[in-house]
């Protein structure tokens, strides 16, 4: 049972990370697709955990 819980937790974490990555990549693609210089930097919020 414990193993199953651990696996579920891990998969949830990886899903969240993947979603954040996908969002960041999409934003970068969008900024590259827009011609001309962009003044604002692309905000990407991803919390880094130590450890």
MORAKA-V136832 format. One record per residue. RES is the residue in one small letter. PHI is phi in whole degrees, -180 to 180 (none if undefined). OMEGA is omega in whole degrees, 0 to 359 (999 if undefined). NEAR is the number of other C-alpha atoms within 8 Angstrom. Layout:
((RES	PHI	OMEGA	NEAR) (RES	PHI	OMEGA	NEAR))
This chain:
((x	none	181	4) (x	-62	180	5) (x	-60	179	6) (x	-60	179	7) (x	-62	180	8) (x	-60	181	8) (x	-64	180	8) (x	-63	179	8) (x	-61	183	8) (x	-62	182	8) (x	-65	178	8) (x	-62	181	8) (x	-63	181	8) (x	-66	178	8) (x	-62	181	8) (x	-64	179	8) (x	-62	181	8) (x	-63	179	8) (x	-63	179	8) (x	-61	180	9) (x	-62	180	8) (x	-58	181	8) (x	-62	181	8) (x	-62	181	9) (x	-64	178	8) (x	-60	180	8) (x	-62	180	9) (x	-63	178	9) (x	-60	180	8) (x	-61	182	8) (x	-68	179	9) (x	-71	182	7) (x	-71	181	6) (x	-78	178	6) (x	-74	180	5) (x	93	182	4) (x	-74	175	4) (x	-99	182	6) (x	-83	183	4) (x	-84	172	4) (x	-73	181	5) (x	-79	180	7) (x	-79	177	4) (x	-128	181	5) (x	-98	176	4) (x	-142	181	5) (x	-81	177	4) (x	-99	178	4) (x	-104	178	4) (x	-79	177	3) (x	115	999	2))
